[in-house]
Amino acid sequence: MAPSIDRHGYWGRPTSTLDWCEENYVVSFYIAEFWNTVSNLIMILPPIYGAIQTFRDGLESRYIFSFLGLAAVGVGSWCFHMTLLYEMQLLDELPMIYSTCVFVYCLYECFKQENSISLFPIALLLIFSISVTVVYLQWKEPVFHQVMYGALVACLVMRSIFIVTWVYPWLRPLCYTSLGIFLLGFLLWNIDNIFCDSLRASRQTLPPGVGVVTQFHAWWHIFTGLGSYLHILLSLQIRSTYLKYRPKVKFLCGVWPTLHIEPQKTS
């Protein structure tokens, strides 16, 4: 049962199996969890730009799908937190599995011939995705989804650390920055879950502008969105280096990192 502080809003009573720590319909009648919703912009706008830039650079479509997959997670999460409906929850959680499978494929196939397609890992990841989907639709246990997602992330972490340790050590700063930011988001996600009652109580005494800072699930979106985006840049760096391209980091508006890739000049 939702705490009494929660209000009723446009989308009606929540039907999702999860209802996060942010108070419902406090900021807007049309958005159940306002800050948990708008924080997803970091997972929508930059990846769309990244997909467009990757397409312009003519790199393999798997990296376009990586960016678009992250954007899909952001859109799904926006819909979920805006409505707290079960159908929208699936639109958030299942794309997390699918997009991370794309990340895994890119990172484990980064040392193959250009434009090559490996059917075995694709089939394996497809079977995994379908199995998780079928089981999760029947067994509506969020912990199952979290464990499956965590297993995929663990595969990415192990592969990334192996590559920056033994193959391209000069990419360690980007790798560990991505990992560190993601882990910070995971830490805040746990704090939000464990200390929800204390956080909600503190928001009643803090000024509104300060209370927003305690919306740790929104910070989870921001940090994991940034960490995932940086992981895609790392994967692109690894792949473009192997293909003897010339990756160049540029900062959009002087702040946001983007990767521009040019073919290697030939004499």
CYANA upper distance limits for C-alpha pairs under 8 A (distance plus 0.5 A):
  2 ALA  CA      6 ASP  CA      7.06
  2 ALA  CA     19 ASP  CA      8.24
  5 ILE  CA     23 GLU  CA      7.20
  5 ILE  CA     24 ASN  CA      8.44
  6 ASP  CA     23 GLU  CA      5.80
  6 ASP  CA     24 ASN  CA      5.28
  6 ASP  CA     25 TYR  CA      7.34
  6 ASP  CA     26 VAL  CA      7.85
  7 ARG  CA     23 GLU  CA      8.35
  7 ARG  CA     24 ASN  CA      6.23
  7 ARG  CA     25 TYR  CA      6.03
  7 ARG  CA     26 VAL  CA      7.32
  8 HIS  CA     12 GLY  CA      6.84
  8 HIS  CA     13 ARG  CA      7.46
  8 HIS  CA     24 ASN  CA      7.99
  8 HIS  CA     25 TYR  CA      7.04
  8 HIS  CA     29 PHE  CA      8.34
  9 GLY  CA     13 ARG  CA      8.41
  9 GLY  CA     25 TYR  CA      6.31
  9 GLY  CA     29 PHE  CA      5.46
  9 GLY  CA     30 TYR  CA      6.76
  9 GLY  CA     31 ILE  CA      8.06
  9 GLY  CA     32 ALA  CA      7.34
 10 TYR  CA     29 PHE  CA      6.36
 10 TYR  CA     30 TYR  CA      5.57
 10 TYR  CA     31 ILE  CA      8.02
 11 TRP  CA     30 TYR  CA      7.66
 11 TRP  CA     32 ALA  CA      8.15
 11 TRP  CA     83 THR  CA      6.06
 11 TRP  CA     84 LEU  CA      8.33
 11 TRP  CA     85 LEU  CA      8.41
 14 PRO  CA     19 ASP  CA      8.21
 14 PRO  CA     83 THR  CA      7.85
 14 PRO  CA     84 LEU  CA      5.53
 14 PRO  CA     85 LEU  CA      6.07
 14 PRO  CA     86 TYR  CA      8.31
 15 THR  CA     84 LEU  CA      6.93
 15 THR  CA     85 LEU  CA      5.34
 15 THR  CA     86 TYR  CA      5.70
 16 SER  CA     84 LEU  CA      6.04
 16 SER  CA     85 LEU  CA      5.41
 16 SER  CA     86 TYR  CA      4.41
 16 SER  CA     87 GLU  CA      8.14
 16 SER  CA     89 GLN  CA      6.78
 17 THR  CA     86 TYR  CA      7.28
 17 THR  CA    140 LYS  CA      8.04
 17 THR  CA    141 GLU  CA      8.43
 17 THR  CA    142 PRO  CA      7.91
 18 LEU  CA     84 LEU  CA      8.46
 18 LEU  CA    142 PRO  CA      8.24
 19 ASP  CA     84 LEU  CA      7.54
 20 TRP  CA    193 ASN  CA      8.10
 20 TRP  CA    217 HIS  CA      8.15
 21 CYS  CA    192 ASP  CA      7.03
 21 CYS  CA    193 ASN  CA      7.45
 21 CYS  CA    196 CYS  CA      6.08
 21 CYS  CA    200 ARG  CA      7.85
 21 CYS  CA    215 GLN  CA      8.25
 21 CYS  CA    217 HIS  CA      8.10
 22 GLU  CA     33 GLU  CA      6.53
 22 GLU  CA     35 TRP  CA      8.30
 22 GLU  CA     36 ASN  CA      7.92
 22 GLU  CA    200 ARG  CA      8.18
 22 GLU  CA    215 GLN  CA      7.00
 22 GLU  CA    217 HIS  CA      8.42
 23 GLU  CA     32 ALA  CA      8.47
 23 GLU  CA     33 GLU  CA      7.18
 23 GLU  CA    200 ARG  CA      8.21
 24 ASN  CA     31 ILE  CA      8.49
 24 ASN  CA     32 ALA  CA      5.27
 24 ASN  CA     33 GLU  CA      5.82
 24 ASN  CA     34 PHE  CA      8.47
 25 TYR  CA     29 PHE  CA      5.85
 25 TYR  CA     30 TYR  CA      7.73
 25 TYR  CA     31 ILE  CA      6.52
 25 TYR  CA     32 ALA  CA      5.00
 25 TYR  CA     33 GLU  CA      6.78
 25 TYR  CA     34 PHE  CA      7.85
 26 VAL  CA     32 ALA  CA      8.18
 26 VAL  CA     33 GLU  CA      8.33
 26 VAL  CA     34 PHE  CA      8.34
 27 VAL  CA     31 ILE  CA      8.14
 27 VAL  CA     33 GLU  CA      8.48
 27 VAL  CA     34 PHE  CA      6.68
 28 SER  CA     32 ALA  CA      7.73
 28 SER  CA     34 PHE  CA      7.30
 30 TYR  CA     82 MET  CA      8.00
 31 ILE  CA     37 THR  CA      8.17
 31 ILE  CA     81 HIS  CA      8.09
 31 ILE  CA     82 MET  CA      5.05
 31 ILE  CA     83 THR  CA      7.03
 32 ALA  CA     81 HIS  CA      6.84
 32 ALA  CA     82 MET  CA      5.45
 32 ALA  CA     83 THR  CA      6.18
 32 ALA  CA     84 LEU  CA      7.26
 33 GLU  CA     37 THR  CA      6.52
 33 GLU  CA     81 HIS  CA      5.90
 33 GLU  CA     82 MET  CA      6.28
 33 GLU  CA     83 THR  CA      8.47
 34 PHE  CA     38 VAL  CA      6.80
 34 PHE  CA     81 HIS  CA      8.07
 34 PHE  CA     82 MET  CA      7.36
 35 TRP  CA     39 SER  CA      6.43
 35 TRP  CA    212 VAL  CA      8.23
 35 TRP  CA    215 GLN  CA      7.68
 35 TRP  CA    218 ALA  CA      6.45
 36 ASN  CA     40 ASN  CA      7.65
 36 ASN  CA     78 TRP  CA      8.19
 36 ASN  CA     81 HIS  CA      6.59
 36 ASN  CA    215 GLN  CA      8.16
 36 ASN  CA    217 HIS  CA      6.86
 36 ASN  CA    218 ALA  CA      5.04
 36 ASN  CA    221 HIS  CA      8.09
 37 THR  CA     77 SER  CA      7.61
 37 THR  CA     78 TRP  CA      5.28
 37 THR  CA     79 CYS  CA      8.05
 37 THR  CA     80 PHE  CA      8.48
 37 THR  CA     81 HIS  CA      5.77
 37 THR  CA     82 MET  CA      6.27
 37 THR  CA    218 ALA  CA      8.16
 38 VAL  CA     78 TRP  CA      7.50
 39 SER  CA    218 ALA  CA      6.03
 39 SER  CA    219 TRP  CA      7.96
 39 SER  CA    221 HIS  CA      6.63
 39 SER  CA    222 ILE  CA      6.66
 40 ASN  CA     44 ILE  CA      7.08
 40 ASN  CA     74 GLY  CA      5.70
 40 ASN  CA     75 VAL  CA      7.83
 40 ASN  CA     77 SER  CA      7.30
 40 ASN  CA     78 TRP  CA      6.47
 40 ASN  CA    218 ALA  CA      8.37
 40 ASN  CA    221 HIS  CA      6.53
 40 ASN  CA    222 ILE  CA      7.54
 40 ASN  CA    225 GLY  CA      8.30
 41 LEU  CA     45 LEU  CA      6.46
 41 LEU  CA     74 GLY  CA      7.41
 42 ILE  CA     46 PRO  CA      6.84
 42 ILE  CA     74 GLY  CA      8.25
 42 ILE  CA    221 HIS  CA      8.25
 42 ILE  CA    222 ILE  CA      6.68
 42 ILE  CA    225 GLY  CA      6.56
 42 ILE  CA    226 LEU  CA      7.62
 43 MET  CA     47 PRO  CA      6.96
 43 MET  CA     70 LEU  CA      6.70
 43 MET  CA     71 ALA  CA      5.91
 43 MET  CA     73 VAL  CA      7.76
 43 MET  CA     74 GLY  CA      5.27
 43 MET  CA     75 VAL  CA      8.43
 43 MET  CA    221 HIS  CA      8.15
 43 MET  CA    222 ILE  CA      8.16
 43 MET  CA    225 GLY  CA      5.53
 43 MET  CA    226 LEU  CA      8.00
 43 MET  CA    229 TYR  CA      8.44
 44 ILE  CA     48 ILE  CA      6.83
 44 ILE  CA     70 LEU  CA      7.71
 44 ILE  CA     71 ALA  CA      4.80
 44 ILE  CA     72 ALA  CA      7.80
 44 ILE  CA     74 GLY  CA      5.76
 44 ILE  CA     75 VAL  CA      7.05
 45 LEU  CA     49 TYR  CA      6.91
 45 LEU  CA     71 ALA  CA      7.79
 46 PRO  CA     50 GLY  CA      6.61
 46 PRO  CA    229 TYR  CA      8.49
 47 PRO  CA     51 ALA  CA      6.56
 47 PRO  CA     67 PHE  CA      5.28
 47 PRO  CA     68 LEU  CA      6.86
 47 PRO  CA     70 LEU  CA      7.01
 47 PRO  CA     71 ALA  CA      6.19
 47 PRO  CA    229 TYR  CA      7.43
 48 ILE  CA     52 ILE  CA      6.84
 48 ILE  CA     67 PHE  CA      7.01
 48 ILE  CA     68 LEU  CA      6.80
 48 ILE  CA     71 ALA  CA      6.99
 49 TYR  CA     53 GLN  CA      6.66
 50 GLY  CA     54 THR  CA      6.51
 50 GLY  CA     64 ILE  CA      8.19
 50 GLY  CA     67 PHE  CA      6.72
 50 GLY  CA    258 THR  CA      7.54
 50 GLY  CA    259 LEU  CA      8.50
 51 ALA  CA     55 PHE  CA      6.63
 51 ALA  CA     63 TYR  CA      7.92
 51 ALA  CA     64 ILE  CA      5.21
 51 ALA  CA     65 PHE  CA      8.03
 51 ALA  CA     66 SER  CA      8.48
 51 ALA  CA     67 PHE  CA      5.82
 51 ALA  CA     68 LEU  CA      6.89
 52 ILE  CA     56 ARG  CA      6.73
 52 ILE  CA     64 ILE  CA      8.16
 53 GLN  CA     57 ASP  CA      6.67
 53 GLN  CA    260 HIS  CA      7.72
 54 THR  CA     58 GLY  CA      6.86
 54 THR  CA     59 LEU  CA      6.37
 54 THR  CA     63 TYR  CA      7.60
 54 THR  CA     64 ILE  CA      6.66
 54 THR  CA    260 HIS  CA      8.18
 55 PHE  CA     59 LEU  CA      6.87
 55 PHE  CA     61 SER  CA      8.03
 55 PHE  CA     64 ILE  CA      7.16
 57 ASP  CA    260 HIS  CA      7.50
 57 ASP  CA    261 ILE  CA      6.44
 57 ASP  CA    262 GLU  CA      7.39
 59 LEU  CA     63 TYR  CA      7.86
 60 GLU  CA     64 ILE  CA      7.82
 60 GLU  CA    114 GLU  CA      8.46
 60 GLU  CA    115 ASN  CA      6.84
 61 SER  CA     65 PHE  CA      6.75
 62 ARG  CA     66 SER  CA      6.73
 62 ARG  CA    102 VAL  CA      7.77
 62 ARG  CA    106 CYS  CA      7.27
 63 TYR  CA     67 PHE  CA      6.91
 63 TYR  CA    106 CYS  CA      7.84
 63 TYR  CA    232 ILE  CA      8.12
 63 TYR  CA    236 LEU  CA      7.85
 64 ILE  CA     68 LEU  CA      6.67
 65 PHE  CA     69 GLY  CA      6.18
 65 PHE  CA     99 SER  CA      8.48
 65 PHE  CA    102 VAL  CA      7.80
 66 SER  CA     70 LEU  CA      6.87
 66 SER  CA     99 SER  CA      6.94
 66 SER  CA    102 VAL  CA      6.52
 66 SER  CA    103 PHE  CA      6.69
 66 SER  CA    232 ILE  CA      7.52
 67 PHE  CA     71 ALA  CA      6.83
 67 PHE  CA    229 TYR  CA      8.15
 67 PHE  CA    232 ILE  CA      7.86
 68 LEU  CA     72 ALA  CA      6.56
 69 GLY  CA     73 VAL  CA      6.88
 69 GLY  CA     95 PRO  CA      7.61
 69 GLY  CA     98 TYR  CA      8.02
 69 GLY  CA     99 SER  CA      5.18
 69 GLY  CA    102 VAL  CA      8.36
 70 LEU  CA     74 GLY  CA      6.91
 70 LEU  CA     96 MET  CA      8.36
 70 LEU  CA     99 SER  CA      6.82
 70 LEU  CA    225 GLY  CA      8.38
 70 LEU  CA    228 SER  CA      8.14
 70 LEU  CA    229 TYR  CA      8.26
 71 ALA  CA     75 VAL  CA      6.74
 72 ALA  CA     76 GLY  CA      6.55
 72 ALA  CA     95 PRO  CA      7.19
 73 VAL  CA     77 SER  CA      6.46
 73 VAL  CA     91 LEU  CA      8.25
 73 VAL  CA     92 ASP  CA      6.16
 73 VAL  CA     93 GLU  CA      8.11
 73 VAL  CA     95 PRO  CA      6.01
 73 VAL  CA     96 MET  CA      6.36
 73 VAL  CA     99 SER  CA      8.21
 74 GLY  CA     78 TRP  CA      6.54
 74 GLY  CA     92 ASP  CA      8.02
 75 VAL  CA     79 CYS  CA      6.81
 75 VAL  CA     92 ASP  CA      8.03
 76 GLY  CA     80 PHE  CA      6.63
 76 GLY  CA     88 MET  CA      7.10
 76 GLY  CA     89 GLN  CA      7.97
 76 GLY  CA     90 LEU  CA      8.44
 76 GLY  CA     91 LEU  CA      5.23
 76 GLY  CA     92 ASP  CA      4.53
 76 GLY  CA     93 GLU  CA      8.23
 76 GLY  CA     95 PRO  CA      8.14
 77 SER  CA     81 HIS  CA      6.59
 77 SER  CA     88 MET  CA      8.22
 77 SER  CA     89 GLN  CA      7.85
 77 SER  CA     91 LEU  CA      7.72
 77 SER  CA     92 ASP  CA      5.06
 77 SER  CA     93 GLU  CA      8.27
 78 TRP  CA     82 MET  CA      6.43
 78 TRP  CA     92 ASP  CA      8.42
 79 CYS  CA     83 THR  CA      6.63
 79 CYS  CA     84 LEU  CA      8.42
 79 CYS  CA     88 MET  CA      6.20
 79 CYS  CA     89 GLN  CA      8.35
 79 CYS  CA     91 LEU  CA      8.19
 79 CYS  CA     92 ASP  CA      8.12
 80 PHE  CA     84 LEU  CA      5.69
 80 PHE  CA     85 LEU  CA      6.86
 80 PHE  CA     86 TYR  CA      8.28
 80 PHE  CA     87 GLU  CA      8.48
 80 PHE  CA     88 MET  CA      4.99
 80 PHE  CA     89 GLN  CA      5.42
 80 PHE  CA     91 LEU  CA      7.71
 80 PHE  CA     92 ASP  CA      6.82
 83 THR  CA     88 MET  CA      7.76
 84 LEU  CA     88 MET  CA      7.50
 84 LEU  CA     89 GLN  CA      7.50
 85 LEU  CA     89 GLN  CA      6.79
 86 TYR  CA     90 LEU  CA      6.99
 87 GLU  CA     91 LEU  CA      7.00
 88 MET  CA     92 ASP  CA      6.88
 89 GLN  CA     93 GLU  CA      6.64
 90 LEU  CA     94 LEU  CA      6.09
 91 LEU  CA     95 PRO  CA      7.06
 92 ASP  CA     96 MET  CA      7.27
 93 GLU  CA     97 ILE  CA      7.51
 93 GLU  CA    145 HIS  CA      7.97
 94 LEU  CA     98 TYR  CA      6.97
 94 LEU  CA    133 THR  CA      7.44
 95 PRO  CA     99 SER  CA      6.24
 96 MET  CA    100 THR  CA      6.60
 96 MET  CA    149 TYR  CA      7.66
 97 ILE  CA    101 CYS  CA      6.74
 97 ILE  CA    129 SER  CA      7.16
 97 ILE  CA    148 MET  CA      8.20
 97 ILE  CA    149 TYR  CA      6.39
 97 ILE  CA    152 LEU  CA      8.33
 98 TYR  CA    102 VAL  CA      7.12
 98 TYR  CA    129 SER  CA      6.84
 99 SER  CA    103 PHE  CA      6.95
100 THR  CA    104 VAL  CA      6.67
100 THR  CA    149 TYR  CA      8.30
100 THR  CA    152 LEU  CA      7.09
100 THR  CA    153 VAL  CA      7.80
101 CYS  CA    105 TYR  CA      6.73
101 CYS  CA    125 LEU  CA      6.65
101 CYS  CA    129 SER  CA      8.23
101 CYS  CA    152 LEU  CA      7.57
102 VAL  CA    106 CYS  CA      6.73
103 PHE  CA    107 LEU  CA      6.74
103 PHE  CA    156 LEU  CA      8.07
103 PHE  CA    232 ILE  CA      7.89
104 VAL  CA    108 TYR  CA      6.53
104 VAL  CA    152 LEU  CA      7.81
104 VAL  CA    155 CYS  CA      7.64
104 VAL  CA    156 LEU  CA      6.52
105 TYR  CA    109 GLU  CA      6.39
105 TYR  CA    121 PRO  CA      7.41
105 TYR  CA    122 ILE  CA      7.73
105 TYR  CA    125 LEU  CA      8.48
106 CYS  CA    110 CYS  CA      6.39
106 CYS  CA    235 SER  CA      7.49
107 LEU  CA    156 LEU  CA      7.83
107 LEU  CA    159 ARG  CA      7.69
107 LEU  CA    160 SER  CA      8.11
107 LEU  CA    235 SER  CA      6.46
108 TYR  CA    159 ARG  CA      7.69
109 GLU  CA    118 SER  CA      8.34
110 CYS  CA    235 SER  CA      8.18
110 CYS  CA    238 ILE  CA      7.41
110 CYS  CA    239 ARG  CA      5.67
110 CYS  CA    242 TYR  CA      8.15
111 PHE  CA    239 ARG  CA      7.48
111 PHE  CA    242 TYR  CA      7.04
112 LYS  CA    116 SER  CA      7.28
114 GLU  CA    243 LEU  CA      7.62
118 SER  CA    122 ILE  CA      7.11
119 LEU  CA    123 ALA  CA      6.49
120 PHE  CA    124 LEU  CA      6.62
121 PRO  CA    125 LEU  CA      6.51
122 ILE  CA    126 LEU  CA      6.47
123 ALA  CA    127 ILE  CA      6.58
124 LEU  CA    128 PHE  CA      6.72
125 LEU  CA    129 SER  CA      6.58
126 LEU  CA    130 ILE  CA      6.63
127 ILE  CA    131 SER  CA      6.47
128 PHE  CA    132 VAL  CA      6.62
129 SER  CA    133 THR  CA      6.63
130 ILE  CA    134 VAL  CA      6.62
131 SER  CA    135 VAL  CA      6.59
132 VAL  CA    136 TYR  CA      6.37
132 VAL  CA    145 HIS  CA      8.10
132 VAL  CA    148 MET  CA      7.98
133 THR  CA    137 LEU  CA      6.56
134 VAL  CA    138 GLN  CA      6.93
135 VAL  CA    139 TRP  CA      6.25
136 TYR  CA    140 LYS  CA      5.95
136 TYR  CA    141 GLU  CA      7.43
136 TYR  CA    144 PHE  CA      7.80
136 TYR  CA    145 HIS  CA      7.45
141 GLU  CA    145 HIS  CA      7.63
142 PRO  CA    146 GLN  CA      6.74
143 VAL  CA    147 VAL  CA      6.59
144 PHE  CA    148 MET  CA      6.77
145 HIS  CA    149 TYR  CA      6.58
146 GLN  CA    150 GLY  CA      6.45
147 VAL  CA    151 ALA  CA      6.67
148 MET  CA    152 LEU  CA      7.09
149 TYR  CA    153 VAL  CA      6.84
150 GLY  CA    154 ALA  CA      6.57
151 ALA  CA    155 CYS  CA      6.93
152 LEU  CA    156 LEU  CA      7.02
153 VAL  CA    157 VAL  CA      6.72
154 ALA  CA    158 MET  CA      6.67
155 CYS  CA    159 ARG  CA      6.67
156 LEU  CA    160 SER  CA      6.43
157 VAL  CA    161 ILE  CA      6.60
157 VAL  CA    179 LEU  CA      8.05
158 MET  CA    162 PHE  CA      6.65
159 ARG  CA    163 ILE  CA      6.76
160 SER  CA    164 VAL  CA      6.77
160 SER  CA    175 CYS  CA      7.38
161 ILE  CA    165 THR  CA      6.37
161 ILE  CA    175 CYS  CA      7.96
162 PHE  CA    166 TRP  CA      6.48
162 PHE  CA    167 VAL  CA      8.10
163 ILE  CA    167 VAL  CA      5.48
163 ILE  CA    168 TYR  CA      6.56
163 ILE  CA    169 PRO  CA      7.99
164 VAL  CA    168 TYR  CA      5.28
164 VAL  CA    169 PRO  CA      4.90
164 VAL  CA    170 TRP  CA      7.57
164 VAL  CA    171 LEU  CA      6.24
164 VAL  CA    172 ARG  CA      5.84
164 VAL  CA    175 CYS  CA      7.83
165 THR  CA    169 PRO  CA      5.78
165 THR  CA    172 ARG  CA      7.97
168 TYR  CA    172 ARG  CA      8.25
168 TYR  CA    238 ILE  CA      8.17
171 LEU  CA    175 CYS  CA      6.76
171 LEU  CA    234 LEU  CA      8.07
172 ARG  CA    176 TYR  CA      6.44
173 PRO  CA    177 THR  CA      6.38
174 LEU  CA    178 SER  CA      6.60
174 LEU  CA    230 LEU  CA      7.78
174 LEU  CA    234 LEU  CA      7.05
175 CYS  CA    179 LEU  CA      6.72
175 CYS  CA    230 LEU  CA      8.48
175 CYS  CA    231 HIS  CA      7.53
175 CYS  CA    234 LEU  CA      7.03
176 TYR  CA    180 GLY  CA      6.24
177 THR  CA    181 ILE  CA      6.57
177 THR  CA    227 GLY  CA      8.17
178 SER  CA    182 PHE  CA      6.73
178 SER  CA    226 LEU  CA      8.08
178 SER  CA    227 GLY  CA      4.99
178 SER  CA    228 SER  CA      7.51
178 SER  CA    230 LEU  CA      5.92
178 SER  CA    231 HIS  CA      6.34
179 LEU  CA    183 LEU  CA      6.62
179 LEU  CA    227 GLY  CA      6.98
179 LEU  CA    231 HIS  CA      8.46
180 GLY  CA    184 LEU  CA      6.66
180 GLY  CA    227 GLY  CA      8.29
181 ILE  CA    185 GLY  CA      6.88
181 ILE  CA    223 PHE  CA      6.15
181 ILE  CA    224 THR  CA      7.31
181 ILE  CA    226 LEU  CA      7.82
181 ILE  CA    227 GLY  CA      5.86
182 PHE  CA    186 PHE  CA      6.82
182 PHE  CA    223 PHE  CA      6.27
182 PHE  CA    224 THR  CA      5.19
182 PHE  CA    225 GLY  CA      8.47
182 PHE  CA    226 LEU  CA      8.12
182 PHE  CA    227 GLY  CA      5.35
182 PHE  CA    228 SER  CA      7.76
183 LEU  CA    187 LEU  CA      6.63
183 LEU  CA    224 THR  CA      8.38
184 LEU  CA    188 LEU  CA      6.84
184 LEU  CA    220 TRP  CA      8.38
184 LEU  CA    223 PHE  CA      7.44
185 GLY  CA    189 TRP  CA      6.64
185 GLY  CA    219 TRP  CA      6.97
185 GLY  CA    220 TRP  CA      4.74
185 GLY  CA    221 HIS  CA      7.76
185 GLY  CA    222 ILE  CA      8.06
185 GLY  CA    223 PHE  CA      5.44
185 GLY  CA    224 THR  CA      6.07
186 PHE  CA    190 ASN  CA      6.88
186 PHE  CA    220 TRP  CA      6.88
186 PHE  CA    224 THR  CA      8.09
187 LEU  CA    191 ILE  CA      6.82
188 LEU  CA    192 ASP  CA      6.56
188 LEU  CA    216 PHE  CA      5.96
188 LEU  CA    217 HIS  CA      7.37
188 LEU  CA    219 TRP  CA      7.52
188 LEU  CA    220 TRP  CA      6.60
189 TRP  CA    193 ASN  CA      6.90
189 TRP  CA    216 PHE  CA      6.72
189 TRP  CA    217 HIS  CA      5.93
189 TRP  CA    219 TRP  CA      8.45
189 TRP  CA    220 TRP  CA      6.11
190 ASN  CA    194 ILE  CA      6.51
191 ILE  CA    195 PHE  CA      6.18
191 ILE  CA    196 CYS  CA      8.11
191 ILE  CA    216 PHE  CA      7.86
192 ASP  CA    196 CYS  CA      5.92
192 ASP  CA    199 LEU  CA      8.10
192 ASP  CA    215 GLN  CA      8.05
192 ASP  CA    216 PHE  CA      5.94
192 ASP  CA    217 HIS  CA      6.67
195 PHE  CA    199 LEU  CA      6.67
196 CYS  CA    200 ARG  CA      6.57
197 ASP  CA    201 ALA  CA      6.70
198 SER  CA    202 SER  CA      6.65
199 LEU  CA    203 ARG  CA      6.88
199 LEU  CA    214 THR  CA      7.22
200 ARG  CA    204 GLN  CA      7.40
201 ALA  CA    205 THR  CA      7.78
202 SER  CA    206 LEU  CA      6.68
202 SER  CA    211 GLY  CA      8.02
203 ARG  CA    207 PRO  CA      8.07
203 ARG  CA    208 PRO  CA      7.98
203 ARG  CA    211 GLY  CA      5.48
203 ARG  CA    214 THR  CA      8.20
206 LEU  CA    210 VAL  CA      6.62
206 LEU  CA    211 GLY  CA      6.02
207 PRO  CA    211 GLY  CA      6.56
208 PRO  CA    212 VAL  CA      6.89
209 GLY  CA    213 VAL  CA      7.96
210 VAL  CA    214 THR  CA      8.03
211 GLY  CA    215 GLN  CA      7.89
215 GLN  CA    219 TRP  CA      7.24
216 PHE  CA    220 TRP  CA      6.68
217 HIS  CA    221 HIS  CA      7.04
218 ALA  CA    222 ILE  CA      6.97
219 TRP  CA    223 PHE  CA      6.53
220 TRP  CA    224 THR  CA      6.30
220 TRP  CA    225 GLY  CA      8.48
221 HIS  CA    225 GLY  CA      6.11
222 ILE  CA    226 LEU  CA      6.64
223 PHE  CA    227 GLY  CA      6.41
224 THR  CA    228 SER  CA      6.33
225 GLY  CA    229 TYR  CA      6.62
226 LEU  CA    230 LEU  CA      6.63
227 GLY  CA    231 HIS  CA      6.67
228 SER  CA    232 ILE  CA      6.92
229 TYR  CA    233 LEU  CA      7.00
230 LEU  CA    234 LEU  CA      6.66
231 HIS  CA    235 SER  CA      6.65
232 ILE  CA    236 LEU  CA      6.59
233 LEU  CA    237 GLN  CA      6.55
233 LEU  CA    258 THR  CA      8.10
233 LEU  CA    259 LEU  CA      7.13
234 LEU  CA    238 ILE  CA      6.70
235 SER  CA    239 ARG  CA      6.68
236 LEU  CA    240 SER  CA      6.39
236 LEU  CA    259 LEU  CA      8.49
237 GLN  CA    241 THR  CA      6.43
237 GLN  CA    247 PRO  CA      7.00
238 ILE  CA    242 TYR  CA      6.75
239 ARG  CA    243 LEU  CA      6.76
240 SER  CA    244 LYS  CA      6.61
240 SER  CA    245 TYR  CA      5.51
240 SER  CA    246 ARG  CA      7.47
240 SER  CA    247 PRO  CA      7.05
240 SER  CA    261 ILE  CA      7.88
241 THR  CA    245 TYR  CA      6.21
241 THR  CA    246 ARG  CA      7.53
241 THR  CA    247 PRO  CA      7.83
244 LYS  CA    263 PRO  CA      8.02
244 LYS  CA    264 GLN  CA      6.38
245 TYR  CA    261 ILE  CA      7.08
245 TYR  CA    262 GLU  CA      6.39
245 TYR  CA    263 PRO  CA      5.25
245 TYR  CA    264 GLN  CA      5.19
246 ARG  CA    261 ILE  CA      6.13
246 ARG  CA    262 GLU  CA      5.68
246 ARG  CA    263 PRO  CA      6.65
246 ARG  CA    264 GLN  CA      6.33
247 PRO  CA    259 LEU  CA      6.98
247 PRO  CA    260 HIS  CA      6.24
247 PRO  CA    261 ILE  CA      4.87
247 PRO  CA    262 GLU  CA      6.92
248 LYS  CA    259 LEU  CA      6.22
248 LYS  CA    260 HIS  CA      5.66
248 LYS  CA    261 ILE  CA      6.62
249 VAL  CA    257 PRO  CA      7.05
249 VAL  CA    258 THR  CA      6.21
249 VAL  CA    259 LEU  CA      5.16
249 VAL  CA    260 HIS  CA      6.73
250 LYS  CA    257 PRO  CA      6.32
250 LYS  CA    258 THR  CA      5.77
250 LYS  CA    259 LEU  CA      6.69
250 LYS  CA    260 HIS  CA      7.59
251 PHE  CA    255 VAL  CA      5.82
251 PHE  CA    256 TRP  CA      5.47
251 PHE  CA    257 PRO  CA      4.97
251 PHE  CA    258 THR  CA      6.33
252 LEU  CA    256 TRP  CA      5.41
252 LEU  CA    257 PRO  CA      6.79
252 LEU  CA    258 THR  CA      7.21
